[in-house]
Amino acid sequence: MKVSICGCGWLGLPLALSLKSQAIEVWGSKTTLAGVNILQQQGIHGCLLTLPLIENINTQVEQFLATDVLVIAIPPGRKNLNSQAHIKNVMSLSAAAQKAGCKRVIFISTTSVYDPLQGEVFETTPVCPSSASGQLHYQLEQQLRQQWQHNLTVLRLSGLFGPLRHPVTFLSGRQQLSAGKQPVNLVHLDDCIQVISAIIQQETSMLIMHLAASTHPSREQYYTAMALKSQLPPPYFNDDNDGVNGKKINSNQTLKSLGVIMKHDDLLRDDPQI
């Protein structure tokens, strides 16, 4: 089996290394030659790729796209979000992959497509995103679905955390934070990798999946506990309740369909890896 990962960053690179350890032929893309060299040093077929793709792609990019599974893991960026440019980038990649003979696509999306829903959210819950990120990802989901039909699996991830990345570092010591009573929806890097790996190796009938730990402590409870575990100043939340209960991502059906058991399901148990 051959798997190509477009976007070998914080999620894509560990995923590539995990797949390589399973004797899978792994290709990864980077936007610089230095990045390509790093991939190759770790036994991954590196490909220099910049988006949007032009019509006449080179042989290396064509080899990258002629794959059994293409994982699209390209975050749009939080600063200066340019939705139309990002859509153009992803769809040019998708069109070139289809032309090159790619068989399946896994698109890494976000649970922000469910905002501003309240209560328990399932994979089949209708979405009507309100945030710029949610609208962008949902638009891409729809356009990719038109192109790939049942050969596309959408995986919506909740807030990511793991080695050297934890949201408590951004909230530590801050005052007058809102939404302290709302539940958190987070997922560890290890669980993202094992679920994506399972999707790659199983031809699941579920076309839309999502992922979050099943525990949903309040923002105040969780980030205060994580700050104390990390010996950081805790954040302070307002006492007022804005009347918004927030959402809780229920991933039971995704996990059941893949036969996956979460490694980091109890969010209050693990120490932040910062």
C-alpha positions as CSV (number, residue, x, y, z in Angstrom):
1,M,0.0,0.0,0.0
2,K,1.1,3.5,-0.8
3,V,0.0,6.5,1.3
4,S,0.8,10.2,0.5
5,I,0.4,12.9,3.1
6,C,0.0,16.4,2.0
7,G,1.1,18.5,4.9
8,C,3.8,16.9,7.1
9,G,3.5,19.2,10.0
10,W,2.7,18.6,13.7
11,L,0.1,16.0,12.8
12,G,1.3,14.8,9.3
13,L,4.9,14.0,10.2
14,P,4.2,11.7,13.2
15,L,1.4,10.1,11.1
16,A,4.0,9.4,8.3
17,L,6.5,7.9,10.8
18,S,3.8,5.7,12.3
19,L,2.7,4.4,8.9
20,K,6.3,3.8,7.9
21,S,6.7,1.6,11.0
22,Q,3.8,-0.5,9.7
23,A,5.8,-1.3,6.5
24,I,3.6,1.1,4.4
25,E,5.2,3.0,1.6
26,V,4.8,6.7,2.7
27,W,5.2,9.8,0.7
28,G,5.1,13.3,2.3
29,S,5.0,16.8,1.0
30,K,6.9,19.9,2.2
31,T,7.1,23.4,0.7
32,T,10.9,23.7,1.1
33,L,13.8,21.6,0.0
34,A,15.1,21.6,3.6
35,G,11.8,20.1,4.7
36,V,12.0,17.5,1.9
37,N,15.5,16.6,3.1
38,I,14.2,16.1,6.7
39,L,11.5,13.7,5.4
40,Q,14.0,11.7,3.4
41,Q,16.4,11.4,6.3
42,Q,13.6,9.7,8.2
43,G,12.9,7.2,5.5
44,I,9.9,9.0,4.0
45,H,9.7,9.8,0.2
46,G,9.8,13.6,0.3
47,C,8.1,15.7,-2.4
48,L,8.5,19.4,-2.9
49,L,5.0,20.8,-3.4
50,T,3.6,24.3,-3.4
51,L,-0.1,25.1,-3.9
52,P,-2.0,25.9,-6.0
53,L,-0.8,23.3,-8.4
54,I,-0.4,24.3,-12.0
55,E,-1.7,22.2,-14.9
56,N,1.6,20.7,-15.9
57,I,3.0,19.1,-12.7
58,N,6.4,17.6,-12.6
59,T,7.1,13.9,-12.4
60,Q,7.8,13.8,-8.7
61,V,4.5,15.5,-7.8
62,E,2.7,13.1,-10.2
63,Q,4.3,10.2,-8.4
64,F,3.3,11.7,-5.0
65,L,-0.3,11.9,-6.2
66,A,-0.5,8.5,-7.9
67,T,-1.3,6.8,-4.6
68,D,-3.7,4.4,-2.9
69,V,-4.6,7.0,-0.2
70,L,-4.0,10.7,-0.1
71,V,-4.3,12.4,3.3
72,I,-5.0,16.1,3.0
73,A,-3.8,17.6,6.3
74,I,-3.3,21.3,5.4
75,P,-4.5,23.7,8.0
76,P,-5.6,27.1,6.6
77,G,-3.9,29.1,9.3
78,R,-5.5,31.2,12.0
79,K,-3.9,34.5,11.2
80,N,-5.0,36.3,8.0
81,L,-7.3,33.5,7.0
82,N,-7.9,33.6,3.2
83,S,-10.7,31.2,2.6
84,Q,-10.9,31.5,-1.2
85,A,-7.1,31.0,-1.6
86,H,-7.2,27.9,0.7
87,I,-10.1,26.4,-1.2
88,K,-8.2,27.0,-4.5
89,N,-5.1,25.3,-3.1
90,V,-6.9,22.2,-1.8
91,M,-9.1,21.8,-4.9
92,S,-6.1,22.2,-7.3
93,L,-4.5,19.4,-5.3
94,S,-7.6,17.3,-5.4
95,A,-8.1,17.7,-9.2
96,A,-4.4,16.8,-9.9
97,A,-4.7,13.7,-7.6
98,Q,-7.7,12.5,-9.4
99,K,-6.0,13.0,-12.8
100,A,-2.9,11.1,-11.5
101,G,-4.9,8.1,-10.4
102,C,-5.3,8.5,-6.7
103,K,-7.8,6.0,-5.3
104,R,-9.0,7.4,-2.0
105,V,-8.8,10.7,-0.1
106,I,-8.9,11.3,3.7
107,F,-9.6,15.0,4.4
108,I,-8.7,16.3,7.8
109,S,-11.5,18.7,8.8
110,T,-12.5,20.2,12.1
111,T,-15.4,19.9,14.6
112,S,-15.8,23.7,14.3
113,V,-18.2,22.9,11.5
114,Y,-20.7,22.1,14.3
115,D,-20.6,25.6,15.8
116,P,-22.8,27.0,17.3
117,L,-24.7,23.7,18.1
118,Q,-25.4,22.9,21.7
119,G,-25.5,19.5,23.5
120,E,-24.3,16.1,22.3
121,V,-23.1,16.1,18.7
122,F,-22.9,12.9,16.6
123,E,-21.4,12.2,13.2
124,T,-24.8,12.5,11.6
125,T,-25.7,15.8,13.2
126,P,-26.6,18.4,10.6
127,V,-24.2,21.3,10.5
128,C,-24.6,25.0,9.9
129,P,-21.2,26.5,10.7
130,S,-21.0,30.1,11.9
131,S,-17.2,30.6,12.3
132,A,-14.9,31.4,9.4
133,S,-13.0,28.2,9.9
134,G,-16.1,26.1,10.2
135,Q,-17.6,27.6,7.0
136,L,-14.3,27.1,5.1
137,H,-13.9,23.5,6.1
138,Y,-17.5,22.6,5.4
139,Q,-17.3,24.2,2.0
140,L,-14.2,22.1,1.2
141,E,-15.9,19.0,2.5
142,Q,-18.8,19.5,0.1
143,Q,-16.6,20.3,-2.9
144,L,-14.4,17.3,-2.2
145,R,-17.4,15.1,-1.8
146,Q,-18.7,16.2,-5.3
147,Q,-15.3,15.2,-6.7
148,W,-14.6,11.9,-4.9
149,Q,-18.1,10.7,-3.9
150,H,-17.8,7.5,-1.7
151,N,-14.0,7.5,-2.1
152,L,-13.7,10.4,0.3
153,T,-13.6,10.0,4.1
154,V,-13.9,13.2,6.1
155,L,-12.4,13.2,9.6
156,R,-13.4,16.1,11.8
157,L,-10.9,16.6,14.6
158,S,-11.5,18.5,17.9
159,G,-8.8,20.6,19.5
160,L,-5.5,18.9,19.1
161,F,-3.0,18.5,21.9
162,G,0.1,16.4,22.5
163,P,3.9,16.8,22.8
164,L,4.9,20.4,23.0
165,R,1.4,21.5,22.2
166,H,-1.2,22.2,24.8
167,P,-3.8,25.0,24.9
168,V,-3.1,25.6,28.6
169,T,0.1,27.4,27.6
170,F,-1.9,30.1,25.9
171,L,-4.5,30.5,28.7
172,S,-2.1,30.3,31.7
173,G,-2.3,33.4,33.9
174,R,-5.0,35.1,31.8
175,Q,-7.8,37.0,33.6
176,Q,-11.5,37.4,33.0
177,L,-11.9,34.5,30.6
178,S,-15.4,33.7,29.4
179,A,-17.2,30.4,28.8
180,G,-15.6,28.7,31.9
181,K,-18.6,26.4,32.3
182,Q,-18.6,25.1,28.7
183,P,-17.2,21.6,28.1
184,V,-13.9,21.1,26.3
185,N,-13.6,19.0,23.2
186,L,-10.0,17.8,22.8
187,V,-8.1,14.9,21.2
188,H,-4.6,13.7,21.7
189,L,-2.2,13.4,18.7
190,D,-1.7,9.6,19.5
191,D,-5.5,9.0,19.1
192,C,-5.6,11.0,15.8
193,I,-2.8,8.9,14.4
194,Q,-4.4,5.6,15.4
195,V,-7.8,6.6,13.9
196,I,-6.3,7.9,10.7
197,S,-4.2,4.7,10.4
198,A,-7.4,2.6,10.9
199,I,-9.3,4.5,8.2
200,I,-6.4,3.9,5.8
201,Q,-6.3,0.2,6.4
202,Q,-10.0,-0.4,6.6
203,E,-12.5,0.5,3.9
204,T,-15.1,1.8,6.3
205,S,-18.6,2.6,5.1
206,M,-18.7,5.8,7.3
207,L,-18.1,8.7,5.0
208,I,-18.0,11.3,7.8
209,M,-16.2,10.7,11.1
210,H,-15.2,12.8,14.0
211,L,-12.9,12.5,17.0
212,A,-12.8,13.8,20.6
213,A,-12.1,12.3,24.0
214,S,-15.3,11.1,25.6
215,T,-14.6,13.1,28.8
216,H,-15.7,16.7,28.6
217,P,-14.7,18.6,31.8
218,S,-15.6,22.3,31.9
219,R,-13.0,24.8,30.5
220,E,-12.5,26.1,34.0
221,Q,-12.0,22.7,35.6
222,Y,-9.7,21.4,32.9
223,Y,-7.4,24.3,32.3
224,T,-7.0,25.0,36.0
225,A,-6.0,21.4,36.6
226,M,-3.6,21.4,33.6
227,A,-2.0,24.6,34.8
228,L,-1.4,23.1,38.3
229,K,0.0,19.9,36.8
230,S,2.4,22.0,34.7
231,Q,3.3,24.4,37.5
232,L,2.0,27.3,35.5
233,P,-0.2,30.2,36.8
234,P,-3.8,29.1,36.4
235,P,-6.2,31.0,34.2
236,Y,-9.2,32.8,35.8
237,F,-12.7,32.7,34.4
238,N,-15.7,34.9,34.9
239,D,-18.4,33.6,37.2
240,D,-21.1,34.7,35.0
241,N,-23.0,32.1,32.9
242,D,-23.7,33.3,29.4
243,G,-26.5,30.8,29.0
244,V,-24.6,28.8,26.4
245,N,-24.1,25.2,27.4
246,G,-21.7,24.3,24.6
247,K,-21.4,21.1,22.6
248,K,-20.0,17.7,23.4
249,I,-18.6,15.7,20.5
250,N,-19.6,12.0,20.8
251,S,-17.2,9.8,18.8
252,N,-18.6,6.4,19.8
253,Q,-19.8,5.5,16.4
254,T,-16.4,6.4,14.7
255,L,-14.5,4.4,17.3
256,K,-16.9,1.4,17.1
257,S,-16.8,1.3,13.3
258,L,-12.9,1.2,13.3
259,G,-12.5,-1.0,16.4
260,V,-10.3,1.7,18.0
261,I,-9.9,2.2,21.8
262,M,-8.7,5.7,22.7
263,K,-5.4,6.0,24.5
264,H,-6.0,9.4,26.0
265,D,-9.7,9.3,26.8
266,D,-9.6,10.7,30.3
267,L,-8.5,14.3,29.8
268,L,-7.9,15.0,33.5
269,R,-5.6,12.0,34.0
270,D,-2.6,12.9,31.8
271,D,-0.1,15.7,32.4
272,P,0.4,18.2,29.6
273,Q,3.5,17.3,27.6
274,I,5.0,20.8,27.5
